[in-house]
Amino acid sequence: MFFFNKGDVYIGYSLEELSKVRAILEQEGIKYSYKVVDHSGWGRGRTGSFGLNMDYQKQYTVSVKKSDFEKAKHLVNKVLHP
């Protein structure tokens, strides 16, 4: 998705994959931003974490400038799916 001239090249739940994505983008000199959404906080007051799969507790999104999107997407696919 492009939002204000940026595109998401990775959306996932793996910290290990996030590290690989960040490393390849840094290695290639592509500037990026990332955000972490923690899904464990909503509704815990009444139910705790019952039924929450801890593997999907945090969602990671890495975005790059639109001008770097195609190259970055190719690099991300290459590093995650060798």
Backbone torsions as a table, in degrees:
resi	resn	phi	psi	omega
1	MET	NA	140.1	177.0
2	PHE	-104.1	126.1	179.9
3	PHE	-137.0	113.4	-177.4
4	PHE	54.5	50.9	173.9
5	ASN	69.6	25.0	175.7
6	LYS	-126.6	153.9	177.2
7	GLY	-131.3	143.9	179.2
8	ASP	-83.9	120.9	178.7
9	VAL	-102.2	-13.0	176.6
10	TYR	-150.3	131.0	170.2
11	ILE	-135.6	119.2	-177.8
12	GLY	-165.6	-174.9	-174.7
13	TYR	-119.3	4.2	-175.3
14	SER	-102.5	121.8	176.6
15	LEU	-66.6	-34.3	177.8
16	GLU	-63.6	-45.1	177.7
17	GLU	-65.2	-40.1	177.7
18	LEU	-58.1	-42.7	179.1
19	SER	-62.3	-41.7	178.2
20	LYS	-64.0	-43.4	-179.7
21	VAL	-62.9	-48.0	179.9
22	ARG	-61.6	-41.2	-178.5
23	ALA	-63.1	-45.4	-177.9
24	ILE	-68.3	-37.2	178.8
25	LEU	-67.3	-41.7	177.3
26	GLU	-64.2	-42.6	179.6
27	GLN	-59.7	-37.3	-178.4
28	GLU	-90.0	0.7	177.0
29	GLY	74.1	24.8	179.3
30	ILE	-95.6	121.4	178.4
31	LYS	-73.9	142.7	-177.3
32	TYR	-146.5	165.3	169.9
33	SER	-131.7	156.4	177.6
34	TYR	-142.1	156.4	176.2
35	LYS	-137.2	155.9	179.7
36	VAL	-123.4	127.0	176.1
37	VAL	-110.8	120.6	-178.9
38	ASP	-95.9	112.3	-177.4
39	HIS	-86.9	0.9	-175.7
40	SER	-82.2	-15.5	-173.2
41	GLY	-81.3	-29.6	-173.2
42	TRP	-77.5	132.6	174.5
43	GLY	73.1	8.2	-176.7
44	ARG	-74.2	-17.4	-177.5
45	GLY	-58.6	-36.7	-177.6
46	ARG	-99.1	-33.3	-171.9
47	THR	-113.5	-5.7	-175.2
48	GLY	65.7	-144.7	178.8
49	SER	-107.6	18.8	179.1
50	PHE	-59.8	128.5	178.0
51	GLY	84.6	-1.7	-179.8
52	LEU	-91.2	120.1	176.6
53	ASN	-75.1	113.6	-173.9
54	MET	-65.0	-19.2	176.7
55	ASP	-68.5	-19.3	-178.4
56	TYR	-116.7	27.6	-178.5
57	GLN	-71.2	-39.3	-177.8
58	LYS	-120.7	134.4	177.5
59	GLN	-110.5	131.4	-178.1
60	TYR	-110.6	135.7	178.0
61	THR	-130.0	128.6	177.7
62	VAL	-114.5	129.6	-178.8
63	SER	-123.1	148.6	176.3
64	VAL	-131.6	167.3	176.0
65	LYS	-64.0	148.9	-178.5
66	LYS	-56.0	-36.0	-179.1
67	SER	-67.6	-21.8	179.1
68	ASP	-101.6	-0.6	-169.7
69	PHE	-58.6	-51.1	-175.2
70	GLU	-62.4	-46.2	179.5
71	LYS	-63.9	-44.4	-178.8
72	ALA	-64.1	-42.3	179.9
73	LYS	-62.1	-42.2	177.8
74	HIS	-61.1	-45.7	-179.7
75	LEU	-63.6	-41.5	179.3
76	VAL	-63.6	-45.7	178.4
77	ASN	-62.1	-39.3	-179.5
78	LYS	-64.5	-41.3	-177.3
79	VAL	-78.4	-28.8	-178.2
80	LEU	-90.9	-24.5	-177.6
81	HIS	-131.3	69.7	-176.1
82	PRO	-66.6	NA	NA
